[in-house]
Amino acid sequence: MSHLLLVESWVGAMSTLLPRAIHEEGHRFSFATRDLQHYLRSAPGPGPHPLLGADNVLTCETNEPDVLLPHLERLQSVLGFDGVATSCDYYLPAAAKIAQRLGLPGPAPEAVERACAKDQTRRALRDAGVPGPAFALSESLRGLEEAAVAMGFPLVLKPVDLCAGMFVRRVDDVEQLRAAFAELRGFPVNARGQQRSPVVLLEELLTGAEVSVETVTSGGRTTVVGVTDKSVAGAPWFVETGHMFPAALDDDTRDRVTSTAVAAIEALGLDQTVCHTEIKLTADGPRIVEVNPRPAGNRITELIRRVTGIDLAGVCAQLALGEEPDLTPVDTGAASAAISFLLPPRTGSIAEIRGADALRDPAVAEWQLKPSGHRAGAATSNNNYLGHVMVTSDRPGSARPHAELLISGLDVHYAEDAA
């Protein structure tokens, strides 16, 4: 039985899936966090939070590597960690640095840093000739305005260091650019208390269907587990409304998409990682949106597990421990699996979400809805879903429409409307 150190976590799906996978692999873990209440406030269900299944909960300053690394080095002689992992993008570079400091398996910290910082990613992929959008970088509004004039609208404004689509926005003119820049400037510290980079990314708007390529890189060799399709809505925002695995692609498109993803992983120098690489299928071919050096979020790993039997959360733990994962698919009886998300029609206090009776469908693998009293945020990122429905099917490509139909049958009622 090996001992894994988890350094922080997302509070969503992976806060449940990664602890479960570690235990199912026959291992144990300790959990390091600067704020345990952050997780307890967002417990995924009744009963103890899965992260409390840790052998040890270590309270330490995870935002300051100069403090964290020597602290964990001292604990290593007592607790004996065999690997280091995290599911939270904001702590991926720190986890890689800890593994390196403790002499444990893991990706090169500089490669993880390149993948997590969107400005570094863009430069590295451009230099390697991996296709992506035209882009510009600036810390100032004036610099962005000058770049926008040179590039031409419409464009996409992005922070270089946030996740879940936060503050990613289409801009069609200078006024929208100024408004988006001002809104981003009003968020100088992320949700984990980390100071944000002042650099802003301005990109060519890529049009076409969006997919993600799920891969495992070990010993310098990348294995493609599959391709997921993605639905996006909420213009001018980019909010993911659902996913299906595997994506319904012809062989030529699948080959071009997967080879582009593998080229991006190689260009960034990533190894010993599960990667989730997002790609737009444009008229000019696949173009990289971003490369995430961790398992996919939004329960995509569960879609993959239900179709192939491959648990990428478990694979993440195996790689962190220096183990070679078995990526052989098995027959699960499912040819496709899909998840569809319920977006809030507007902000406000939820009175009830009606229509849940229809979710007692034999094809439904799981579903979850926010309870009465939940305060709905704006549908401007992936952080404010009101629920989801996951379905499986024994027919290729048929899970997505079923999931979307079930979500469309839900009716959100607000407390203000009943008053």
C-alpha positions in Angstrom: 0.0 0.0 0.0 1.5 3.3 -1.1 1.0 6.7 0.5 0.0 9.6 -1.8 0.0 13.3 -0.9 -2.9 15.3 -2.3 -2.1 19.0 -2.4 -5.5 20.8 -2.5 -8.3 19.7 -4.8 -11.2 20.9 -6.9 -14.4 21.0 -4.8 -16.4 19.4 -7.7 -16.3 16.0 -9.1 -12.6 15.3 -8.7 -12.8 15.9 -4.9 -14.8 12.7 -4.8 -13.4 10.7 -7.8 -9.7 11.0 -6.9 -10.0 9.9 -3.3 -12.3 7.1 -4.4 -9.8 6.0 -7.0 -6.8 6.1 -4.6 -8.6 3.8 -2.2 -9.8 1.5 -5.0 -6.2 1.1 -6.2 -5.4 -0.1 -2.7 -3.5 3.0 -1.6 -4.0 5.7 1.1 -3.5 9.4 1.1 -2.8 12.5 3.2 -4.4 15.8 2.3 -2.6 19.2 2.5 -4.7 22.3 2.4 -4.5 25.9 3.6 -8.3 26.1 4.2 -10.2 22.9 5.0 -13.5 24.9 5.4 -13.3 25.6 1.6 -14.1 22.0 1.0 -16.5 21.4 3.9 -18.6 24.3 2.6 -18.9 22.6 -0.7 -19.4 19.0 0.4 -20.7 16.9 -2.6 -23.4 15.1 -0.6 -24.5 13.9 2.8 -22.0 12.3 5.1 -18.3 13.0 5.5 -16.5 14.8 2.7 -14.4 12.2 0.7 -11.3 14.2 1.3 -11.7 13.5 5.0 -10.9 9.9 4.2 -7.3 11.0 4.3 -5.0 9.4 6.9 -3.8 12.9 7.7 -5.3 16.3 7.1 -2.3 18.7 7.0 -3.0 22.4 7.4 -0.2 24.4 5.8 0.3 27.4 3.5 0.0 25.8 0.1 0.2 29.1 -1.7 3.8 29.8 -0.8 6.2 27.2 -2.2 9.2 28.6 -0.3 7.3 27.7 2.9 5.5 24.6 1.7 8.4 22.7 0.2 10.7 22.6 3.3 7.7 21.9 5.5 6.7 18.9 3.5 10.4 17.8 3.2 10.4 17.7 7.1 7.2 15.7 7.1 8.5 13.2 4.6 10.8 11.6 7.1 7.8 11.0 9.4 4.9 10.2 7.0 6.8 8.7 4.0 5.0 10.0 0.9 5.4 7.8 -2.2 3.8 10.3 -4.7 2.3 13.7 -5.0 -0.9 14.8 -6.9 -3.6 17.4 -7.1 -6.7 17.8 -9.2 -6.8 21.6 -8.9 -5.1 23.5 -11.8 -3.9 26.2 -9.4 -1.7 23.7 -7.6 -0.4 21.6 -10.4 2.9 23.4 -10.6 3.3 23.2 -6.8 2.6 19.4 -6.8 5.3 18.9 -9.5 7.8 21.0 -7.5 7.1 19.0 -4.4 7.6 15.7 -6.2 10.9 16.9 -7.6 12.0 18.2 -4.2 11.1 14.9 -2.5 12.7 12.8 -5.3 9.3 11.3 -6.2 7.8 10.5 -9.6 6.2 13.3 -11.6 6.3 15.6 -14.6 8.9 18.3 -14.9 7.8 21.4 -13.0 8.7 23.7 -15.9 6.6 21.7 -18.3 3.6 21.9 -16.0 4.1 25.6 -15.6 4.1 26.1 -19.3 0.8 24.1 -19.7 -0.9 25.9 -16.8 0.0 29.5 -17.9 -1.9 30.2 -21.1 0.6 32.8 -22.3 3.5 30.3 -22.0 1.4 27.7 -23.7 0.7 29.9 -26.7 4.3 30.8 -27.1 5.6 27.3 -26.8 3.0 25.9 -29.3 3.7 28.7 -31.8 7.4 28.1 -31.6 6.8 24.3 -32.2 4.5 24.9 -35.1 1.5 23.4 -33.4 -1.7 25.0 -34.8 -3.6 27.4 -32.7 -5.2 30.8 -32.9 -3.4 34.1 -33.7 -2.9 35.8 -30.4 -1.5 38.8 -28.6 -0.5 39.4 -25.0 -0.5 42.6 -23.0 -0.8 43.9 -19.4 -2.4 47.2 -20.5 -5.7 48.1 -22.1 -3.9 50.3 -24.6 -1.7 47.3 -25.7 -4.8 45.1 -26.1 -6.6 47.8 -28.1 -3.6 48.2 -30.5 -3.5 44.4 -30.9 -7.2 44.2 -31.6 -7.0 46.8 -34.3 -4.1 44.8 -35.9 -5.9 41.4 -35.6 -9.4 42.5 -36.3 -12.6 41.7 -34.5 -14.3 39.4 -33.4 -11.7 38.2 -30.8 -11.7 36.3 -27.5 -10.3 37.9 -24.3 -8.9 35.5 -21.7 -7.1 35.6 -18.4 -3.9 33.5 -18.6 -4.3 31.9 -15.2 -8.0 31.1 -14.5 -10.1 28.0 -15.1 -13.7 26.9 -15.8 -14.1 29.5 -18.5 -14.0 32.3 -15.9 -13.8 35.8 -17.6 -13.3 34.2 -21.1 -15.4 36.4 -23.3 -16.0 37.1 -27.0 -15.5 40.8 -27.8 -16.8 42.3 -31.1 -15.6 45.9 -30.7 -13.4 48.2 -28.7 -16.2 49.0 -26.2 -16.7 45.3 -25.4 -13.0 44.9 -25.1 -12.7 47.7 -22.6 -15.6 46.3 -20.6 -14.2 42.8 -20.5 -10.7 44.1 -19.5 -12.2 46.2 -16.7 -14.2 43.2 -15.4 -11.1 41.0 -15.4 -9.1 43.7 -13.6 -11.7 43.6 -10.9 -10.7 40.0 -10.0 -7.0 40.4 -9.0 -6.9 37.4 -6.7 -8.3 33.9 -7.6 -10.7 31.8 -5.4 -7.7 30.2 -3.7 -6.2 33.5 -2.5 -3.4 33.5 -5.1 -2.4 36.8 -6.8 -3.2 36.7 -10.5 -1.0 37.5 -13.4 -1.7 41.0 -15.0 -1.1 39.5 -18.4 -4.2 39.3 -20.6 -4.5 37.0 -23.7 -6.3 38.2 -26.8 -7.0 35.5 -29.4 -8.5 35.1 -32.8 -12.1 33.7 -32.5 -12.0 30.0 -33.6 -15.2 28.8 -35.1 -16.2 25.1 -35.3 -17.2 22.2 -33.1 -15.1 21.7 -30.0 -13.7 18.4 -28.7 -11.2 17.3 -26.1 -8.5 14.6 -26.4 -7.9 12.5 -23.3 -4.4 11.1 -23.1 -1.9 9.5 -20.8 1.8 10.2 -21.2 4.2 7.8 -19.5 7.9 7.2 -20.2 7.8 9.7 -23.1 5.0 7.9 -24.9 1.5 9.3 -25.2 -1.5 7.0 -25.4 -4.8 8.4 -26.7 -7.7 7.1 -24.5 -10.3 8.8 -26.7 -12.0 12.0 -27.9 -14.8 13.7 -26.1 -17.2 16.1 -27.9 -18.3 19.3 -26.1 -21.3 21.6 -26.4 -20.8 25.3 -25.6 -23.3 28.1 -25.2 -23.9 31.4 -23.4 -22.4 33.9 -25.8 -20.5 36.2 -25.3 -19.3 33.7 -22.7 -18.1 30.1 -23.3 -20.0 27.9 -21.0 -19.8 24.1 -21.4 -23.4 22.7 -21.5 -22.5 19.0 -22.0 -20.1 16.3 -23.2 -20.3 12.9 -25.0 -17.7 10.2 -25.1 -16.6 9.0 -27.6 -17.1 11.9 -30.0 -18.9 11.0 -33.2 -16.0 11.7 -35.6 -14.9 10.1 -38.9 -11.5 8.4 -38.9 -9.6 11.1 -40.7 -10.9 13.9 -38.4 -10.1 11.7 -35.3 -6.6 11.1 -36.6 -5.9 14.8 -37.2 -7.3 15.8 -33.8 -5.4 13.3 -31.8 -2.1 13.9 -33.7 -2.5 17.6 -33.0 -3.1 17.0 -29.3 0.0 14.7 -29.0 2.1 17.3 -30.8 1.0 19.9 -28.3 1.9 17.6 -25.3 5.3 17.0 -26.8 5.9 20.7 -27.5 5.2 21.5 -23.8 7.5 18.8 -22.6 4.9 17.0 -20.6 5.4 13.5 -19.3 4.0 11.3 -16.5 0.6 13.1 -16.9 -3.0 12.6 -17.7 -3.9 15.4 -20.2 -7.1 16.9 -21.3 -6.5 18.9 -24.5 -9.2 21.1 -25.9 -9.4 21.6 -29.7 -11.6 23.5 -32.1 -12.4 21.8 -35.4 -12.1 24.8 -37.7 -12.4 25.0 -41.5 -8.6 25.1 -41.6 -8.2 22.0 -39.4 -7.8 21.3 -35.7 -6.6 24.2 -33.6 -5.5 24.0 -29.9 -7.6 25.8 -27.4 -5.7 24.8 -24.3 -3.7 21.9 -22.8 -4.6 20.8 -19.2 -2.0 18.5 -17.5 -4.6 16.7 -15.4 -7.7 14.5 -15.9 -10.7 16.2 -17.5 -13.2 17.9 -15.2 -17.0 18.1 -15.5 -17.2 14.3 -14.9 -15.7 13.5 -18.3 -13.6 10.9 -16.6 -16.8 9.1 -15.5 -18.1 9.1 -19.1 -14.8 7.5 -20.2 -15.0 4.9 -17.3 -18.5 3.9 -18.1 -17.6 3.3 -21.8 -14.1 1.9 -21.6 -13.6 0.8 -18.0 -10.5 3.0 -17.8 -10.6 5.2 -14.7 -8.4 8.3 -15.5 -8.6 9.4 -11.8 -7.0 6.1 -10.9 -4.5 6.5 -13.7 -3.5 9.9 -12.3 -2.8 8.3 -8.9 -0.8 5.5 -10.6 1.4 7.9 -12.5 2.1 9.9 -9.4 3.3 6.7 -7.7 5.5 5.8 -10.6 3.3 2.9 -11.7 2.6 1.9 -15.3 -1.2 2.0 -15.9 -3.1 -0.5 -17.9 -5.0 1.4 -20.6 -6.7 -1.6 -22.2 -10.4 -0.9 -22.8 -12.9 -3.4 -21.6 -16.4 -4.1 -22.8 -18.8 -2.3 -20.4 -21.9 -2.7 -22.5 -22.0 1.1 -23.1 -21.2 2.4 -26.6 -21.6 6.1 -25.6 -22.1 8.1 -22.4 -23.1 11.8 -22.1 -23.6 14.4 -19.5 -25.8 17.5 -19.9 -25.7 20.5 -17.5 -28.6 22.6 -16.2 -27.6 26.3 -16.5 -29.3 28.9 -14.4 -31.9 31.0 -16.5 -30.9 33.9 -14.3 -29.5 34.7 -10.8 -31.7 34.4 -7.7 -32.8 32.0 -5.0 -34.1 28.6 -6.2 -37.5 27.6 -4.9 -37.5 24.3 -6.6 -36.4 22.5 -9.8 -39.3 20.5 -11.2 -39.3 17.6 -13.5 -36.9 15.3 -11.6 -39.4 12.4 -11.9 -38.4 12.0 -15.5 -34.8 11.3 -14.4 -35.8 7.9 -13.0 -35.0 6.5 -16.5 -33.0 3.3 -16.7 -30.5 4.9 -19.1 -29.7 7.6 -16.4 -26.4 6.7 -14.7 -26.5 9.6 -12.3 -28.2 12.9 -11.7 -27.9 15.8 -9.3 -29.9 19.0 -8.8 -29.3 22.0 -6.5 -31.7 22.1 -3.5 -34.3 24.7 -2.7 -32.7 27.8 -1.2 -29.6 27.5 -3.4 -28.5 31.0 -4.7 -28.0 30.7 -8.5 -25.2 32.7 -10.0 -25.0 34.0 -13.6 -24.4 31.5 -16.4 -21.1 33.0 -17.4 -18.7 30.1 -16.5 -18.7 26.4 -15.6 -18.9 27.2 -11.9 -22.7 27.9 -11.6 -24.5 24.8 -12.9 -27.7 24.0 -11.2 -27.3 20.3 -11.9 -26.5 17.5 -14.4 -27.8 14.3 -15.9 -25.6 11.5 -17.1 -26.8 8.8 -19.4 -25.4 5.8 -21.2 -26.4 4.0 -24.3 -25.5 0.8 -26.1 -25.6 2.7 -29.4 -22.7 4.9 -30.6 -23.5 8.6 -30.5 -27.0 8.3 -29.0 -26.3 9.3 -25.4 -26.0 13.0 -26.0 -29.5 13.7 -27.4 -31.0 11.7 -24.6 -29.2 13.6 -21.9 -30.1 16.9 -23.6 -33.8 15.9 -23.8 -33.9 15.1 -20.0 -32.2 18.4 -19.1 -34.6 20.3 -21.3 -37.5 18.9 -19.3 -36.4 20.5 -16.0 -38.1 23.7 -14.9 -36.3 26.1 -12.6 -38.6 28.1 -10.2 -37.3 31.0 -8.2 -38.3 32.1 -4.7 -38.8 35.7 -5.8 -41.4 34.7 -8.4 -43.5 32.9 -5.7 -43.4 35.8 -3.3 
